[in-house]
Amino acid sequence: MMVIPENSSIVIFGASGDLTYRKLIPALYHLYASNQLPKSFAILGVSRTEYSDESYREKLKRSMQELEKTEPETLDAFCEHLHYQPLNTSDVDEYSHLAGRLEEIADQYGFVQRNTLFYLATPPSLYGVIPGCLAAHNLNDESNGWKRIIIEKPFGYDLKSAQDLDIEIHRHFEEHQIYRIDHYLGKETVQNLLVFRFANGMFEPLWNRNFIDYVEITGAEFLGVEERGGYYDGSGAVRDMFQNHLLQVLAMMTMEPPAAINSNSIRNEVNKVLQSLQPLSDDDLRNNLVLGQYTESEVRGQALKSYRDEHGVADDSRTETYMALKMFINNWRWNGVPFYVRSGKRLPTRVTEAVIHFKRTPHPVFGKNAPENKLVIRIQPDEGILMSFGLKEPGAGFNAKEVSMDFHYDSLTETQMLTAYERLLLDSLNGDPTLFARTDAVEACWKFVQPILDFKQDPQALYGYACGTWGPKESDDLLKRDGRDWRFPCKNLTNTDYCEL
């Protein structure tokens, strides 16, 4: 059932930035084109750059025509809802212009309620500043319509800064008004994990330490840091991918069944499992963690430079572009099951997936030569689920060979899948925070990751790997010493021993 949000104003801070052009405006346009936005809505772009409503509309229209498939009439109609307000976002006094402008827009559109969604598509340094400035002009007040604020990652830089930022934002906004966005949670396959596990009697009984041998989670990117070298050099793979995206995917895979399908129940279970992560000891950091940095190499005839040669990166940078970790969850369901998590840039392909490896059958005859049973849950790019198991090879004897059953989301032709940003924008307009990180879960992730951030200072802790490979060989050793291997995920959701190289 499609719920249409209430009439509202959507204010985008950082309106002349990349995120607005590439993700937010296209997402809002598609929601508009498929009649999922309210009957009456206004989008107000806010940033320092000087534009009029007309020049801003023209700029966005051009960028939409380059980036997206658009219907000229629909795009024109959509652009009528776009407005612009130049503002120095750090200057609290200037927010009186914003308050006045929102009142004008509300009168123009005939809004009875002043429902407003504030989206902070800004550098993280403003995440603590903007809420205070809004509150100074009463723009957080819900007596005449809801006020919600969306904050992009990274939420903090480490445990202490995340806690400080949380305190600062909570000074001006209540928890129910704060939406911490992680676009991974907007992906259909991540949400499907819950339905797949809890709606199927054939999987849930096996989803525990009695039947699962180990789990691997991969978040790989083929691209390097592109033009974000300056930002990335202060961040690294642990902060950029692991602390938020991959730990959230891990939580969705391993949480207990929620009491009800609502935001509180689901987020309670996510928080519970994150609180159960086994803290990393010094021994774990020395033996179960691998940090790497890509070095130059030629891939498919293309010369790729090393991380230290990228624009904006220090010549002697110790920032990791790859991480692999063996970790555990200390609870009844998962005790003793290792989780191997890896993430990196300049790997052979772009893929995010989780693989559940089931224990071998205990039967001495069939168990010895039978292929492994595994379940591959692909989050991007070829979203779907692959199940592999053993069947008898044709001919004499009882040799088993590996076969697969697979399901691809794109085979559901009758449904229109929302992109992650479309889904999350729609949820925030409808006041549904299920897929947004709650403050306790964010803190639990930082608590778990903080020992890695402290350990990263250790000069021994960084290994090189050539662009286009699956990371440092130490990462393979992490599994090999347990008698295991990483899966080679191909771009297509198939079971192969090769990749795009």
Secondary structure, 3 states (H helix, E strand, C coil): CCCCCCCEEEEEECCCCHHHHHHHHHHHHHHHHCCCCCCCEEEEEEECCCCCHHHHHHHHHHHHHHHCCCCHHHHHHHHCCEEEEECCCCCHHHHHHHHHHHHHHHHHHCCCCCCEEEEECCCHHHCCHHHHHHHHCCCCCCCCCCEEEEECCCCCCCHHHHHHHHHHHHCCCCHHHEEECCHHHHCHHHHHHHHHHHCCCCCHHHCCCCCEEEEEEEEECCCCCCCCHHHHHCCHHHHHHHHHHHHHHHHHHHCCCCCCCCHHHHHHHHHHHHHCECCCCHHHHHHCEEEEEEECEEECCEEECCHHHCCCCCCCCCCCCEEEEEECECCCCCCCCCEEEEEECCCCCCEEEEEEEECCCCCHHHHHHCCCCEEEEEEECCCEEEEEEEEECCCCCCCEEEEEEEEEHHHCCCCCCCCHHHHHHHHHHHCCCCCCECHHHHHHHHHHHHHHHHHCCCCCCCEEEECCCCCCHHHHHHHHCCCCCCCCCCCCCCCCCCCCC
